[in-house]
Amino acid sequence: MNHSPRIRTVIGCTALVVALGAGVTACSDGHPLSAKPYDAAGLISFNGVSGDGKKAAKIDPDKPLEITAEDDDEQITDVTATDASGRYVVGELAADGSRWHSTSPLAAGAHYTVRVSTEDEDGAQGRKTFEFDTTTPTTKQHVDVKFGPKEGTYGVGQPVTAELSVPVKDKAARTVVERALKVDSVPAVEGAWHWVDDKTLHYRPKEYWPVHATIQAHSNLAGIRIGDRLWGGNAKALKLTTGDKLVAVTDAAAHSMTVYRNGRQINQIPVTTGKAGFETRNGVKVVLEKQYFVRMRGTTVGIAEDSADSYDLPVYYATRVTWSGEYVHAAPWSVGDQGYANVSHGCTGMSTSNAEWFFDNVREGDIVQVKNSNGATMDPFGNGFGDWNMPWKKWREGSAVVGGTPDAPAPAEKARLRPESV
């Protein structure tokens, strides 16, 4: 072995008993665990390059990082690899300590610092820190990420969205992307990403978000190889908060909306919903936006201008729940039917005073649920946020990472199991 000499065996010392009852003094200066770690340079290599401190050639980020013990008497005990932004490289250590290799991708054009701990056959500890850079591909396409919605306070039904600048179709590539998109909340809840299409992901918890939670989304994708000539790009982190849990439940058969705040009923409003042929969609919808005034025309939803069902109306206190034009709004022309009959073209109508109250009390992300309508169920995607109409098991199947795996432990149980492997 060519490293600097060090104590390799435990040297005993004689204890001197000074007087009856006096303490026995043990010396441990020769114990290998008490010695300063020796320099493991020359005893390890990474990707075939000696770890002796010489300037390393740039490493191809397409290949895993490999740390190898070059001496049969030497074992690797720990490896920590980080890039300049503090991102850790996940890896696995062989059972015999002869080799460590990365299991997460390296970033292109990045600078890495690697700290390796070793141990010889006598238990003496070695250390080595080395640095290297990764190469930058000459031709590549970047996948930028845009998180949504915009920063602010939302209702507990608001999903987090991620829009990719480039489509990602391959499952392995999707796995790389999804692993790099992080969503954390305080209080912690179980959640998962779902691929809506090749460029869109939605993230939601198993249940609604907790009230007054803080939700943060960020990406670790920058510089990471996703696939052939496809690399991670930029993303701006997002911070959201939630307000109270406000849920408005419309019973189309009873012509009534009941509004709950944090589980307590705060109002009951007579309403009218969609008539035959224009039935209001069942299921859970999420408030998309609020507009004080909207001009509603039948032609925008496919009703011919000369039809008996044609309309062109000024509408106030309009709370939108689908992009196709379903609102909760003031409908003074149908007050006589509200609470008794369904006469609308699919919207939920109420008196002007009730619509104003509803408009003032809801925010984007709040829940509007319709039941007992003859209409179809709200689609999960494409017409607003119908995400909550998809069962949790099916939602998880839309993830490239957790799809097909058992449910994760609850956050409290997960915390109890720490530390956990990364």
Backbone hydrogen bonds, N-H to C=O, Kabsch-Sander energy under -0.5 kcal/mol:
donor,donor_aa,acceptor,acceptor_aa,energy
11,I,9,T,-0.5
12,G,10,V,-0.6
17,V,15,A,-0.6
18,V,16,L,-0.8
22,A,19,A,-2.6
25,T,23,G,-0.6
26,A,24,V,-0.6
31,H,28,S,-1.8
34,S,31,H,-1.6
35,A,31,H,-0.6
35,A,32,P,-0.8
38,Y,125,Q,-2.2
40,A,38,Y,-0.6
40,A,127,R,-2.5
43,L,40,A,-2.2
44,I,40,A,-0.6
45,S,68,T,-2.0
46,F,49,V,-2.8
47,N,66,E,-2.2
49,V,46,F,-2.6
51,G,44,I,-2.3
59,I,133,D,-2.6
63,K,60,D,-1.7
67,I,100,W,-3.2
68,T,45,S,-3.0
69,A,98,S,-2.5
70,E,43,L,-3.5
70,E,68,T,-0.6
71,D,43,L,-0.7
74,E,71,D,-1.9
75,Q,119,E,-2.3
76,I,97,G,-3.5
77,T,117,S,-2.9
78,D,117,S,-1.4
80,T,115,R,-2.3
82,T,113,T,-2.2
83,D,87,R,-1.8
84,A,111,H,-1.0
86,G,83,D,-2.0
89,V,81,A,-2.5
90,V,88,Y,-0.6
92,E,101,H,-2.6
94,A,99,R,-3.2
97,G,94,A,-1.9
100,W,67,I,-2.6
101,H,92,E,-2.2
102,S,65,L,-2.2
103,T,90,V,-3.5
104,S,90,V,-1.4
106,L,61,P,-0.8
108,A,223,G,-4.0
109,G,135,T,-1.4
110,A,107,A,-0.7
112,Y,132,F,-3.2
113,T,82,T,-2.7
114,V,130,F,-3.1
115,R,80,T,-2.8
116,V,114,V,-0.5
116,V,128,K,-3.2
117,S,78,D,-2.8
118,T,126,G,-2.5
119,E,75,Q,-2.0
120,D,124,A,-2.0
121,E,73,D,-0.6
123,G,120,D,-1.9
125,Q,32,P,-0.6
126,G,118,T,-2.2
127,R,38,Y,-2.5
128,K,116,V,-2.0
130,F,114,V,-2.4
132,F,112,Y,-1.9
134,T,110,A,-2.3
135,T,59,I,-2.2
141,Q,229,R,-2.5
143,V,231,W,-2.5
144,D,142,H,-0.8
145,V,234,N,-2.8
146,K,163,E,-2.3
147,F,145,V,-0.5
148,G,161,T,-2.2
152,G,239,K,-0.7
154,Y,241,T,-2.7
155,G,364,E,-2.4
157,G,365,G,-2.2
158,Q,155,G,-1.5
160,V,203,Y,-2.5
161,T,148,G,-2.4
162,A,201,L,-2.5
163,E,146,K,-2.6
164,L,162,A,-0.5
164,L,199,K,-3.2
165,S,144,D,-2.1
168,V,198,D,-2.5
174,R,170,D,-2.6
175,T,171,K,-2.2
176,V,172,A,-1.7
177,V,173,A,-2.2
178,E,174,R,-3.1
179,R,175,T,-2.4
180,A,176,V,-1.0
180,A,177,V,-0.8
181,L,177,V,-0.7
181,L,178,E,-1.0
182,K,180,A,-0.8
182,K,218,H,-3.0
184,D,216,Q,-2.7
186,V,214,T,-2.1
192,A,204,R,-1.8
194,H,202,H,-2.2
195,W,398,G,-2.7
196,V,194,H,-0.8
196,V,200,T,-2.0
197,D,200,T,-1.5
200,T,197,D,-0.7
201,L,162,A,-2.2
202,H,194,H,-2.4
203,Y,160,V,-3.2
204,R,192,A,-1.6
206,K,190,E,-2.1
209,W,156,V,-2.4
212,H,243,G,-1.4
213,A,210,P,-0.8
214,T,186,V,-2.2
215,I,240,L,-3.0
216,Q,184,D,-3.0
217,A,238,L,-2.7
218,H,182,K,-2.2
220,N,180,A,-2.5
223,G,232,G,-2.4
224,I,221,L,-2.4
225,R,106,L,-0.9
226,I,230,L,-3.0
227,G,230,L,-1.9
230,L,227,G,-2.1
231,W,141,Q,-3.2
232,G,224,I,-3.2
233,G,143,V,-2.7
236,K,145,V,-0.6
237,A,235,A,-0.5
238,L,217,A,-2.9
240,L,215,I,-3.2
241,T,152,G,-2.0
242,T,213,A,-1.8
243,G,154,Y,-2.0
246,L,244,D,-1.0
247,V,245,K,-0.6
247,V,260,Y,-2.2
248,A,367,I,-2.6
249,V,247,V,-0.6
249,V,258,T,-3.0
250,T,248,A,-0.6
250,T,369,Q,-3.7
251,D,249,V,-0.6
251,D,256,S,-3.0
252,A,250,T,-0.8
252,A,371,K,-2.5
255,H,251,D,-1.1
256,S,251,D,-1.6
257,M,269,I,-2.9
258,T,249,V,-2.9
259,V,267,N,-2.8
260,Y,247,V,-2.9
261,R,264,R,-2.9
262,N,245,K,-3.4
262,N,260,Y,-0.5
264,R,261,R,-1.8
266,I,259,V,-3.1
267,N,259,V,-1.3
269,I,257,M,-3.3
271,V,255,H,-2.2
272,T,349,G,-1.7
275,K,344,S,-2.6
278,F,275,K,-2.6
282,N,376,A,-2.5
283,G,370,V,-2.6
285,K,368,V,-2.3
287,V,366,D,-2.5
288,L,320,R,-2.7
289,E,320,R,-0.9
291,Q,318,A,-3.1
294,V,315,V,-2.7
296,M,294,V,-0.8
296,M,313,L,-2.7
297,R,295,R,-0.5
298,G,311,Y,-2.6
300,T,297,R,-1.3
301,V,298,G,-1.6
302,G,299,T,-1.1
303,I,298,G,-2.5
304,A,302,G,-0.5
307,S,304,A,-1.8
310,S,307,S,-1.5
313,L,296,M,-2.9
315,V,294,V,-2.6
315,V,313,L,-0.5
317,Y,292,Y,-1.9
318,A,291,Q,-2.6
319,T,317,Y,-0.6
319,T,328,V,-3.0
320,R,289,E,-2.5
320,R,318,A,-0.6
321,V,326,E,-2.8
322,T,326,E,-1.3
323,W,383,N,-0.6
325,G,322,T,-1.0
327,Y,325,G,-0.5
328,V,319,T,-2.4
329,H,327,Y,-0.5
329,H,348,T,-2.2
330,A,316,Y,-2.2
331,A,350,M,-3.4
334,S,331,A,-2.0
335,V,332,P,-1.0
337,D,334,S,-1.6
338,Q,334,S,-1.4
339,G,271,V,-2.3
340,Y,337,D,-2.7
341,A,337,D,-2.9
343,V,341,A,-0.7
344,S,273,T,-2.2
348,T,327,Y,-2.6
349,G,272,T,-2.6
349,G,347,C,-0.7
350,M,329,H,-1.6
355,A,351,S,-2.7
356,E,352,T,-2.3
357,W,353,S,-2.0
358,F,354,N,-2.6
359,F,355,A,-2.8
360,D,356,E,-2.2
361,N,357,W,-1.2
361,N,358,F,-0.6
362,V,358,F,-1.5
365,G,287,V,-2.1
366,D,363,R,-2.0
367,I,246,L,-2.0
368,V,285,K,-2.6
369,Q,248,A,-3.2
370,V,283,G,-2.3
371,K,250,T,-2.7
375,G,280,T,-0.7
378,M,282,N,-2.7
386,G,380,P,-1.7
386,G,384,G,-0.9
389,N,386,G,-2.4
390,M,387,D,-1.5
395,W,391,P,-2.5
396,R,392,W,-2.4
397,E,393,K,-1.2
398,G,394,K,-0.7
398,G,395,W,-1.5
399,S,396,R,-1.8
403,G,399,S,-0.8
405,T,402,V,-2.3
414,K,410,A,-2.9
415,A,411,P,-2.2
416,R,412,A,-1.4
417,L,413,E,-1.3
418,R,415,A,-1.0
